[in-house]
Amino acid sequence: MAKNVDLGPEDKWSRYEVLSWLNDMLQTEFTQVDQLCSGACFCQLMDWLFPGSVNMSKVKFQSQDKADFLQNYSLLQAGFRKIGVTKSVPVEELTKGKFSANFTFLKWFRKFFQANLNGQVYNPVEARHGQEIATASLNSPQSSTVLRKINNAGKGKEDSESDLDLHEKKNVTYDPQWQETFKWVKPSTVGDTYAYCTVCDVNVDVLHSGSLSLKYHQQCRKHRTAAKTPSSNGKQVDSFTCSELMLRFLKNHCLPAQANKLSLHTARHVLGLQYPEEISSASKQIPYCVYLYGQVVLGEESEEGNSAWVVLLGFFDEKAAKYRIRILDVFQCVDSDDSVAKSLVDTLESFDITLSNMVAFYVEDRDETSAKVAAKLKELNPKVVALGGLYDLANSACHSGVMALSGEVQDLIGNIYEHYSSCCTKNDNLKGLFAGVGGLDSSVHSLTSNCKNFCIVIHRVLEMWKDLISHFTLCSENDNKAKLLCSQLENPKLRVTFMFLDLGLRPLNAFNDRLESREGSARADLVQILREASGLLRSYASSFLRPQAVVRFLKERDPAILDNQKLYLPCSELSLGGPAVEDYLSEKEAELGDSLKAFQDDCMAFYKALTTCVADGLPLSDGILRTMSQLLSPEGRLKVTGKAVVDLGVQFGLSATPEASAQLRDEFLEYQLVEEGDGEKNGANGHPDITSNSLLSPSLEQHWSSVLRTTGQDSAFRKLMLSLLALPCPPLEAEKVFTQAVENGDMDQLDDSLAESNNTKVLDLTNDDTSSELASSKLSPIRNGRRKKATKMVDLSDSVKPCTVRLQKITSKTEINKDGSMVFVEDDVVWTSPSQKGTIRGIYGWESSLRQKPQARTVFQAGSGTWDKPQNLQKDKKAEVGKKDLSVSNISTPSPKSAKRPQKYQKAL
C-alpha cells in the first residue's frame, strides 16, 4: 500500500525546481507547468513507484486533445484506487491547463514520490518504449487565428472567403460517382469521410470540401510527379497482397507504440520492397536458418485469434557484411505440435523456399514443439541442426542436476521464502535474500529452471547462514516453522550441499553469462559461445569419470558410459567443489558420520544428471563445436586441420563423396596459405598493424565478407562458411529479433509523406503544394520537417591522406632607409608608401591594417589523390615589389592620437 501525504507550509518549491526535478527523473524537456496537463508524466511516476499499478500500454504519451487527457487521468485514478491513495485528482482543472491546479498537483506528486520511493531501479525511456512525452498544448483562440493565417497565406481575398463558406457547409461523405471523374480514386478503409488515392497511397480528407479536395490534391506537386512515373506507388501497392494476420503482427510488433493504423504501403516497406521474391531467391543461393516464434500476441486478449506463430529466415549477406533476418509469414496458432510442424513446412513450400539449403532452425522455449519440428524438418533435410537447446542449456542442465539431489535444498529455500512472505520481519538481511529474484511465487521448484537466479539464492544463503540461524533461533517458541528451519540450518550435510552447489554450478552460470553478454559483433559472440559450449561437457564429464572414459564419451556420446560405475572416479578423487568444501568436510567429519557417503552419492548423481542434460542439449559433438569456433575466428585458422574441416563438411552435407571432400580440403588449405601470406606481410593476424593513425581492424563479418568475395560461387568452402555464418546467435528474444527484421527491410526508403503515428496520410484543403506535403509528413522522428534517413559510412581511408594544418607566426617590423623614408616589413614582404597625406593604408597606418598576407596552405586537388606542395607566395610578391620603382619619401607612421576623427553624420536636407 502507498503512503499518503499532504502538502504543508514547509513545502515551498518554485515552479522551476519542480520542473527541473521532473525533467531529471523522466528525462523530459518541460518548460512550463501547464504542459503537464496530459497526465502522462504522472502515470509514469506511478509506474516507477508501484509497477503494474498503471497499464503503460494504454497511456497516451503523444496526446494533444482532451479525450486522451481524460484517458490518462482515468488510468491514474485507477492506479490510486489500486494502491490506496486517498488524494483526489482535479481532472477538470488539470485538463484545462490551469497553472495553479497543475502546479499544486505537481508539488504534491513530488512529495508523494519522495515518500514512497524505496530504491526502485527504473529506466523511464525504456518503460515508454523510447517515446517522448509530448508537451501538451491546448487549442486557444490565438493559436486558431495563427493557424487560419497560415492556411490563408498566399491566397487572395476571394479564395479566403470561399474557404470560409466551405466550412459552413454540411459534412460530405465519399461519393462513388467521383471515380468517373478521378480515375485514381477509391473508397478509403479509414472511413466515409476520406477518399483513397491509388497513385500517392494517401487518404484525402473530403469531409468539408468533397470533390474540391480531390481537385486540389490532383494539382499538388506530389500527385503530378507520381502520376508521371511509370512504376508509381499506387501500382506497387495494388500488386502487393498481405494476410490479415501479417498486418496485425506488423502493427503490434514492428511499428511504434503510438501507431494506430497500418497501410499496405507501410507493410510493403517493413517486409521489403522485393518481398517475398528476395527471400525466396536468397534461399536458393545461400544457406539459411529458420526462426519460429510461438504464441505471439496480435491484439487484445478478448479478440478472436489473439496469438499466432511467426516464421523468419536468417542468412549472411556477404555484400553488406551483415547477418540479415527477414520476416517470412505468420500463421494461426494450432492445437498440436504436429500441426505446428506441418504448418511450418507448408509455409516454406508456399513461398518456394529451397529446403536443401536450410542448415539450422530455432524454436523459442518449447522443447516438445522443437522436437516435433526437428523430426519433420529432418525428413526433408537430414543435415539440419536444431540450436534451440544450446541457448537454453544452462537453465535445463541446472534444473536436471538439482533435481537429482535430495529435496533438502529446495525444501530449505521454500521454507525460508514462506516465512519471509508471511511474516513481517525487521531483518534487513532476510529481506535482501530474495531481492531481485523472481519465479518464487508460483513454485519454489521453478527457481531451479533459472540458473542465474538459483545461483544467486544459493550464494546469498551461504553468506548469511549464521545470521539465518540467529534469526530463527530468536523467533517465538510457539513457531514450529522457525524450529524446523533451525534444525535444517544446523544440519552439516545440508550446508556442505549448498557449498557444493555454489561451486559446482559456476561453469553453467559462466556459460549463461556469456549468452547474455554482448562484447562485440554477433558473429564474434557466436565464436565464444561455441568455444565455451565445447568445453562445458568436457568439464563436467571429467569431474566424475576416469580420463579414458571422458575421451570415449566425448567421441561417442554413449549414455551407457555414464551408467557404468566402473568408469567412475574413486570417492577420494571425486570433485566435491574445491578446497573450501574439503576443509569443511574434514572439520565436520565426526558430525557427518554416515551422511558423508550419502553426500558423495548425491554429488555423483548431480554430475551424472547434469552431464547427460548437457550432452543432450549440445546439437553437435565436442570436436565439431571446437572446429566451428576455431574456423570462424581468423586467429584460429591455423589450429584447424584439413581432416577436421572435412568432418565439419560431412556434418553439413558438403562432403558426401570423396571428390567433394578433396575439393573442400584443398580450398581450405588454399585459404590457410593466402591468409598466412597476408599475415606475414601485414601482421600476425593477416591484417595491417594498428597504429594510432590507422583504422581499427575489421570485424569478423567484414573479414569473411572480403574472403567470400574472392571465392567462386560453386566453392564448397564458401558454402561451408556461409552455413556457419547463418547459425543463430543471441539476442534471440522475440521482440529483439523482430526489431532486427524491421531494420533489414526497406523502412528507410519509406516515402516522407507517410506518417509513423497512424500510417495514414490525410491531406487538408489547400492549393499550396508544400502545404499538402506538410500535412502528410512524418510525425516522429523529424528534423526540420523531414524524416532523417539513415546513411551509410563510406570508407575513404585508401584514397584520402590525413590533412595537416600549418600555422605560421606573422612578424612585422619598421625600418628606415638611408634617404629617411620608412619601410614597413610584414612577414618578409616589403610595404612602402609615399609621404603624401591621405595615402596611408588604414586610419592608423599599415601596422594596424586588417589587410594581411595570406598564409601558406596545403592544397588538395580533388580527384588526384595526391597533395601538392605549398606554393611560395613570398617569391612572387618580392619579385613584384622589386619590379616597381617607387619613389620613397620620408613618411612616419601616425599614432592613434594624430588620426582624424570621423565626421558626424548629418541628415540631408
N, C-alpha and C positions, 0 to 999 in steps of 0.2 A: 504494500500500500504506500501511497505517496505521503509526504509530509507537507501539510497545508501551511501557508504563510500569508501574512497580510503586510501591506506597506505601512511603515511608521514614519514619524517625523525625522528619524535619522537617515532614511533612505532618500537622500537628496543627490541624485545623479543628473547631470546635464544631458541633453539630447545627444551631444557629441560623444559623451562617454558611453552611453548605452548603444549607440550605433557602431562605435568602434569595437565594443565588446561583441556585438552580434556579427559584424563582418569578420572578426578574428575567429570566432567559433565556427561559423558556417562557410567561411571563405567566399563571402559575397562582397558586393560593392554598393551597398545602400548609402545614399547621401542625404535622404530626407526621411522623416518618421512616417509620413503619410504613404510612402512607397511600400510599407509593410501591410497594407490593407488586404492583400490577397490571403493572408493567413498561412501561406506555405512554409514560411520560416518557423512559425510556432509549431506546426505539425512535425517538422524535422527535429526541433529541440525535444519534443515529446518522444520521438523515436529514439533519440540519443539516451534519454533518461530511462525510459521504460520500453525496451524493444518489443515490438508486436502490439503495442497499445494503439498505434495508428497504422492503418493499411497504406503503406507508402506507395503502392502501385496505383492508388486512386487519387493521390494528391496531385493537383494541377499546379505545377511549378511555373508554367508559362501563361498562367491565367491573366486575362485582361478585361473580363466582364464580370458583372455581379453574380451571375449564376455560378460561375466557377468559384468565386469567393465564398458563396454560401456553402458549396460542397466541401471546401477545405475546412470551414469552421464547423460544419456538421461532423466531419471526421475528428476534429479536435475535441469537440464536446463529447463524442462517443468515447474517446480516449480518457477524458476527465472522469466520466462515469465509471469506466472500467477500473481505474486505479484509485478511485475515491477522492477526487479533487472537488472541493466544495466551491471553488471560485466560479462566479457567474461570468459569462462571456458576453459583453455588449456587442452583439453581432451587427446590429443596425448601424451603430455609430462607427464601428470599425470598418465596415464595408463601404461607408460613405467617404472614408479617407479623412475623417476629422482628426486634427492634430492632437487635441487633448486626450481623446479616447485611445488612440494608438500609442501615444507617449506613455500614458499611465499603464496600459496593459503591457507594454514592453518592459517598463521598470519592474512591474510585478513579476513578469516571467523571468527576469534576470535573478531576482531574489529567490523565486521558486526553483530555478535551475541550480543555483548555488547550494540551496538547502538539500536537494535530492541527488546531487552528483556524488557518486561513490567510486570514482576512478574508472568509470566505464571507458573502454577504448572504442573510438568511433571515427570513421572517415566520412565526413559529410558529402564529399563529392562522389565517392563510390556508392553511398547509400541512395543518392538520387540519380545514379547511373550517368554521371557526367553532365547532367543538365545544369544550366544556370537558373537561379531563381530570378525570374523577371521582375523588374521594378514596376509595380502596378501603377497605372496612370488612368484615372477616371476621365471619362469624356466630359469636358466642360464647354460652355458657350464659346470661350475664347479659342479652344482647340478646334471646335467645329467651324468657326469663322476662318481660321487659318487654313483648314483643310479645303473649305469652299473656295478660298482664294487660289490655292494651288491647283485645284481641278479646273478653275476658270482661267488659269494663266494661258495667254496666247489666243484666247477666244475673243470674238467680237461681242458686241452688246447683244446682237440678235441671237447668237449661239448661247449666251448665258441665260437669256430669257427663255429660250426653248428648253434648256435643261431644267429650269425651274418648273416649267409646265409639265415636263415629263414626270417629275416627282409627285405631281398632284394626281396623275392618272392612276387607275386601279392596277393591281398586280397582274402580270402577264405570265402565262404558262406556255410550255412548249406546244407548238402547232406543227403537226406532220406535214402540212402544206408547204412549210418552209423548205423542204427537201427539193421541191420543184425549182425553186429559185436558187438555192445554195446547195449544190451537189455534194458538198463536203460535210453537210450537217447530218447528225444522227441523234436519236434520243440519248440523254445522259443517264448514267446509272446513279448519279448523285441525287437527282430529284427532278420534278417537273419544271422547276424554275431555272434550269440550266439546259444548254444545248452543247452537244459534244462535237468538236472539230476533229475530223479524222486526219487532217493534214498536219496540224500542230500538236495533236494529242492533248488538248486542253478543254476545259468545261467553261463555256461562256455564260455569264450571268445575264439572263433575259427577263428578270423579274420586273424591272421598271421600264425598260425600253423596247422589249420584244425584238422584232426583226431589225430595228435600228442598231441594236447592239451587234448583230451579226454583220451589218454593213460596215460598222466601224472596225470590227475585227478583220474583215476581209481586206480592208485598206491598210492595216498595220504592216510594218516592215517585216516582221517575223513571218506572218502568213504568206506574204508575197514571195519571200525568199524560199520558204518551204514548198510552196506550190510550183516553183520553177525547178526544184531539184527532182531528178527522176526517181531516186530512192528516198522518198520523204519518210518522215517518222510515221505518218499515218499508215502508209502501205506496210511498213515493217510491223507495226502493232497488229494490223489486221491479219497478217500471216502468222503471228505468234499466238500460240494457244498454251494455256496453263490450267491445271486442275484446280478445283476449289480448295482441296486440301493443301496444295502447294501455296496458294495465295494466303491462306490462313496461317500457314507456317512462316512465310516470309514476313507477314505483318507483325507477328508476335515475337519473332526471334531475330530478324535481320534488319529491322528498321528502328529508329529512335523511339523511346517510350512514348513520346507525345504524338506519334503518328497515329491518325485515326482511320485513314483510308489508304488503299493501295491500288494504283492503276496498273494496267498491263505494261505500260511504258516503263514504269519503275521496276516491275517484276523482271522485265527482259534485261534491264541493266544489272540487276542484282545477280541473276543467273548467268549473265554473259550474252553479248550480242550474237555470238555464234552458237548459243546453246540450242539443242544438245549435240549438234554436229561436231563441235570442237572436242567434246569429251569422248564421243564415240571414235573420232579419228585418233585421239591420243591413246585410247585403249588398244587400238590395232597396231600401234607403232612401238610403244614402250611399256614396260611392266608397271603395274599399278596396285594399289591397296584399296580394299573396300571397307568403309566405316558404316556401322549400323548402330543407331541410337533408338532405343525404345521408350515408350511412354512419354513422348514429348508432348507437352501441353499445348493445345492450339487455341484455347479460349477459356471462357468461364466454365466452372465445374458443372453448372446446370445445363450447358449446351450438349446436344447430342453429338457423339463422335468427338469427344473432348481431346483425345490423345491419338497419336499416330507414330509410325516408325519412319525414320529419316535415313535415306541412303546417300552416302557421299563417296567420291573417289579421290584418292591422293596419288600423286606421281611427281617425279622430279623433272623440272623444266630446265634443261641444260643451257638453253639460250639466255634465260633470265637468271640462271644460277640460283634457283629458288625452288622450294618444295611447295607445291600447289595442292589445295584441297578444293574440290568443286562439288556443289550440290547437284545430285542426280535426280532424285524423285522422293516423294512422300506417299506412303500407302497406309491404309486404315489398320488400326490395331486388330489383331485376331486372337482367338482364344488359346490355341495350342501352339507349342513350339514348332511342331512340324509344319503348321500353316505359315508361320513366320519364315521358315527356311524356304518353303515353296514360293511365297510371295516375293522374297528377295531374288530368287533365281528368275522368276517371271519378269521382274523389273529389269534385271540385267539383260535378258534376252529381248525385251521390248525396245530397249534403247540401243540394240545392236552392239553390246559390249562384248569384246573378244575375251572369252573366259580363259583361253590358254595363256594370256599374259598376266593373269591375276597371280600375284606372288604371296599375298598375305591378306588377312581381314581382321577387323577388330570389332567386338561386340561389347558394349558397355555394361559391366556389373550384372551379368546374367549368365551364370555358369551352365544351367540346363539349356538355355537358348543357344549359347555359344557352342555347346557340344552338338546340338541338332544341326545348326548351321554348318559347323565344320564337317559333319558327316555328309551333308547334302552337297557342299562345295567340293569335297574331296572325290565325290563320284564324278564330277565334271573335270576337276584338275587335281590329280593325286598329290602334287607337289606343293599345294597351297599351305601356308603356315598360319596357325592361329596364335596371335600375340596378345590376346586379352588376358590370359593368365599371368603373363610376365609382369604386367603393370599392377596387378593385384596380388603379387606373390607374397609380399611382406605380411599383409593382413591375413591371408588364408593360412600361411605357414605358422604365424603366431597363434592363431586360434587352434590349429591342429596340435601344436606342441603343448600348449597349456592344458587342453582338454585331455591329453594323455596322462597328465599328472593327477594326483588325488585331488578331490574337490575342496581341500582345505584352503587353498589360496583364494578361490572365488568366494567361499563362504566367509572368510575374514573380511574381504573387501565389501561384500554385500552387507554384513552386519554393521560395519563401521558407517557405511553410507546410510543405512536405515536409521541408525542412531543420530547421524548428522542431520538428516532431513526431517526427523520427527521431534527432535529436542532443540530447544533454544539454548545454544551453548555460547559461552563467552570466550572460549578458547580460539584465539586467532589462528593458531597453527592448524587446528582441525578444520577451520573454515577454508584455509588455503590448500588443504589436501586435495579437494576436488575442484578447485578453481580452474576454469577454462577447459574442463574435461566434460565432454558430452557423451550421450549414449547410455547413461545410467538410470534414466527414469523408467524406461520400459523393462529392461532386464540387465542385471549385472553381468550375465554371461555374454551379452552382446559387446561388452567392453573388450573382450579378448579378440574380437574381429577387427579392432582398430589398433594396429601395432604401436603407433605413436602414443596414443592416449594410455594404453595399458602400460607401456614402459614408463611413462611419466608417473602414473599412480604407484607402480612398484618402487620406483626410486624415492618418491616422497614418503611412502610408508616406512621404508628403511631409514631415512634420515630422521624421522620423528618417532621412531619405535619406542624409545624410552619415555618420550612425552605422552605418547598414547597410553602406555601402561600407567603413568602417573595420573592422567586424566580420568581413566575409567576406574582406577582404584578409589579416587575421591568421590565418585558418584554415590548415590543413595544406596544403602544396604538392601533396600527392597527392589532395586533394579536388577532383575535377573539377567537382562540382556548385557548390562555392564559387567556382571560377574563372568558371563560366558566369554566376553571379549577379553577380559583379563587372563582367563585360562588359555585362550588361544594365543595371545601375545607372549605368554610366558613359556610356550612350547618351543624348545630349541630347534626341533626338526622343521617347524613351520618357518622360523626365522631364517634358517640356512637355506630353505627352499626359495625364499624371497631373494636372498643374496645370490643364489644360483641363477634365478631368472633375470636378475638385474644385469648380470654379466653375460649370460647365455643368449639373450635377445639382442645384444648390441650389434652384431653383424646384420641382423634383419633390420634393425632400426636405422643403421647407417645406409643400407640399401634403400630404405623408404625415403630417407632424407635426400638421397641422390635423385630419386624420381621427382621430388618436389622442388629441388634447387634448379636454378637457371644461371649457369656460369658463362655460357657462350651461346653460339647458334644451336638450333635444334638438332642438327646432324652431329655436332660435336658432343652434345649431351647424350645422343644415342650411342656414340662410341664408348663413353664412360659407363653407361648403363649395361651394355653388353659385356664389357670387361668385368664389372663387379658381379654381374649375374653368373658369369662363368666361374668365378672364384667362390661364390656363395655355397654352391653344392659341395665343392671340394672341402671347404672349411668345416661344414657340419658333419660330413661323412668321416673326415679324419678325426673327429672328436671322440668316436666310439668304435671305429673299425680299424683293423690292422692295415698297415700300408699297402700290402698286396691286394687286400680286399677293396681298398679305396680305388686303386687303379682299375681293377676289374669292373667295379660298379660304375665308374665314370665312363668307361668304354662301352659296357653292355647295357647298363640301366636295368639290370635284372633284379626284380623285387625279392627273389629268393636269397640273394646275398644279404639283405638286411634281416631276414628271418633266421639265418644260420648263426646261432650263438657261438659256434666255434670260431667264427671270424671276428668276434668282439674283442676289444682290448681287455686286459685284466683290470680288476677294480682299482688296483694301485696306479694304473696308467690312465684311467678314465678322466677326462677333462671335467672337473667339477666347478670351474668358474674362476680359477686363479688362486694366488697366494692368500687372499683375504678369506676365501671360503676354507682353504686348507687350515689356516690358523684357527679359525673359529671351530672347526671340527676337532682339532687337537685340544682346544680349550674345553669343549663341551663333550668330550668323548665319554666321560663317565655318565653324564646325564642322558646322552643319546642311547647308549646301550644297543638294543636290537633295532632301534629306529635308524641306525646308520645304514644297515643293509637295505631297509625299505627306501631310504633316501637315494642310495645308489641305483636301485631298481627303477625309481622314478626318473632319475637322470637318464638312464638308458632308454626308457620308454619315451621320454621327451625328445631325445636326439633321433630316435628311430622314426617317430611320427613326423617330426619336422623335416627330416631328410627326405622322407617319402613324399611329403607335400611339395617340397622344393623341386624334386625330380619330376613330379607330375606337372608342375606349373611352368617349368622351363620348356619352351617349344622345341628347342634343338639341343643337341648334345653339348657337353662342355667344350670339346675341341672345336666344334663348328662355331660356337659363340665366340671363342677366343680368336679364331681365324677371322671372323667377321669384324671384330673390333680392331685387330691389327691391320687388316686390309683397308678399312675405311680411313684410318689415320695415316696421313702422309709420312709421319715419323716412324711408323711401324711396318712399312712395306718390306724392309729388308729382313724382318723376322719371319715372314711368311714364305713357306716353301711351295714349289710347284705342285707337290702331291696334295698339300692342304687346299690349294685353290681348286684342284680337280675334285676333291671330296666336296668342297662347297658347291661346285658346279653340279655335281650329282644331286645334291640336296635340292637345288632349284631347277632341276631338269634340263641342264645345259650340257651334260656330259653323258648322253645316252649311248654314244658309240665311241670306240677308240679314236676315230678320226676327230670327233668333236672334242674329246679330252685332250688330244695332242694340240689341236688348234688353240684351245683355251690356255694350256700351259705355255705355249710359245708366245702368245700375245701377252700373257702376264710377265714372262721373263723379259720381253721387249720393253714393257712399261717400267720394270725394275731398272733396266740398263739406261733407259732415257732419263729417268728421274735421278739415277745415281750420277750420270754425267752432268746433269744440271746442278746437282748438289756439290760436285767438286768444283764447278765453275763459279757458282753463286754463293754457296754456303752449305752448312751442314745439312739443312733440311731441303735443299733443292730450290731455295728462293734467295733472292738477294739479301745481303746482310742489312739489318735495320739500323739506321743511324738516326741522328736527331733531325736530319733534313729529309729523310725518306718517308714514304708512306708505310703504314702498318702492313704486316704480312697478310696475304689473302685468307679468307675464311675457308672452311672445309668445303662449302658449297662452291665457292669460286675456284678452288683448286680442282675439283672434279669436273666442273664445267669446262675449264681450259683443257683438261686431259681428254674428256669425251669428245671435244670438237675435233681432235686430231685423229680419232679412230673412225673406222668405216661403219656404215650402217649395219652391216652384216657381222660385225665383230662379236664373238662370243664373250670376250672380256667386257666389252661395252654393255652388253645386256646383263651380265652378272653384276656390274657396279650399279646400273640403273635399278636392278632388283633390290640391292642392299639400300640404296638411297630412297627407295619407295616405301620402306618399312615405317610404320607409325611410331612416333615418339612423343613424350609429354611436351606441352599440356594436352590432355585428352578429355578434359571436361567438355560437356556438350556445348555450352554457350561459347567457350573459347574456340572450339572447332568451328562453330557456326560463324563466328566473327572472322576467322581466317578465310572461310569460304566466301564471305561477302567481299573481303579485301581482294580476293583473286578474281572477282567478277569485273564488270565494267562500270561500276558506280562513279568512277572518276570522269567518265565520258557522258554522264547524265546531263541533259540539257539544263542550262542555268535557270530556265523558267519553271522547272519542276520544284515545287515546294516540298521540303522534307517533313514539315509538320503534319500535313494531311495528304501529301502526294496527289492533290487535285488542284489544278490551276484554275483560278476564277478571274476573268477579265472584267474590269469595270467599264462603264460607258464613257468613252473618250475617243477623240480623233487624233490624239497625240501618240506617235509610235512608241516613244520612250515610256509613256505612262502605262501603256498596255504591257510592256515588258517588265516594268517595275512592279506591277500588280501581281505578276506570276513568278517573281523571283524567289529564291530560297530564303527561308527564314533563319536557318542556322546550319552550319556556321557561315557567316558572311563577312566580307571586308569591302568597304566602300560600295555596298550594294550588290556585290557579286560574290559568288561562291569561290573560295580559294581552292584551286585544284592542286592535286599532288604533282610534284615534279620529280624527275629522276636526276640523280647526280651523274655528271659526266666526268670521267677520269681524263684529265688533260696533262697528267704528270709526264707523259712521254714527249709532248710537243712544246711545252712551255717551261722555260727555266725560271728559277727563283729570281725575283726582281730585287735589286739593291738600290738604296737611296743614298746619294752622296750629298753631304752637307759641307758648304764652304763658307768660311767667315769672310765678311766683306770689310775690308780695311780702307780707310780714307786718310789722306794727309794733304797738307797745303805746302807748296813750295814757291819760292820767289826766284824768278830768273835774274840774269845779270842786268837786264835792262829795267829791272824794277817791277816787271809785270808779275802777277800772281797766277799760279797754275794750280788747279785742284786735281789731285790724283786719286782716283777711286778704283780699287781693285785692279791696279796696273793699267788702267785706262786714263788717258790724259784729257782733262776738260779745260778749255781756255775760254775766255770771254773778254770782249773789248771793254774799255773803261767807261763807255758812254752809259749814262743812266737810262734805266728802262730796259736794258738788255740783260740784266741779271736774272738767272733762272730762279723762279720762286720768290716769295716775299722775303725770305731770309737767305737767299743765295743758294748756290748748288749744294752746299753741305747739308742743308735741311730739305732738299727737294725730294719729292716722292719718287722721282724717276731714278731707277737703279738698273745697273746692267744685269741682264738675266743670267742665272747660274747655269753651269754646265749640267746637262741632264743626260741620262741614259735613254736612248731612243730605241723603241721596239717597233720593228716593221712587221705589220700583220701579214701572216701567210708565209713568211720566210723561215720562221722558226729559229732565227739567229738574232743576236744582239749586235748592233753597230757601235763602233767606238764613238765616244762623245766628240762632237765637233768643236774645234778650237775657235771659239768666237773672239778670243783676245787678239790673235794674229790679224784677223780681218779688220778688227777695229783699229789696231795700231797702224796697219797699212793705210787705212782710210785716213787716219789722222795725219800720217806722215806726208800724204799727197797734198794736203791742204796747206797753203801758205798764208796763214792768217797773221795779221798784224796784232801783236800782243802789246798792250799798253798797261800802264800802271793802274791796277784796279785793286780794290780792297773788298773783302767780304763784309758786307754790312752786318751790324749786330741787330738783334731784335728790337733794341731801343730806338734805332735810327730808321726803322721801317715806317713806311707811310701808313697811316691809319685809314681804314676803309671809309669811304664816304657813306653818309647816312642815306637811307632810301627816301626819295622824295616822290610823292604821288604826283603823277602828271595831271596838269590842269586840263 
